[in-house]
């Protein structure tokens, strides 16, 4: 079974630039999560999708972050414009369904904003 | 007080030693997860358990629901086990994951 795929693996941008991350979940997984992990901290949930609908985006900085999962499969997370404090690892995870199901994580995208 | 507490924060041991990492939590949970994160950033789920004990290779995870405590054990530790081990709980009210701060494990050859 293929795992969760993410790209790019690494990205370096200057502040005020835009960046987009892509995630392809495990086939058949209805729920997709985007997490932000700042160095030395645990992951913080940014947004949770159930199929193509948003379940929870309470911690997503909506003035600069956006995410979509148009066909209920792949998802993109965009930051526009980026700030220095956005430097982090962005993790995508998927699960068969939402409540109580095991989450499978992708390798993450390490973003550095200079 | 954090809802999920891990100990120790850092652990350095010699190859072959038996390793124990502890996790205590204060909320009602539907499941507890142990995850492994290597320096590159990717996270691998090791165990998800809601009762008893699970074993996978040299890794053993136990949970005591009454005491709200879980342990992750590594037998015959190896330098490739060096990573951050994270405990996370699925809260039973909303199933969101609450993350511990992680335990950084270094196994020296």
Interface residues (C-beta under 8 A of the other chain):
Chain A: X37 X41 X42 X43 X45 X56 X89 X91 X93 X98 X99 X100 X102 X103 X104 X105 X106 X107 X108 X110
Chain B: X30 X31 X33 X35 X40 X41 X42 X43 X44 X45 X48 X86 X88 X90 X95 X96 X97 X99 X100 X101 X102
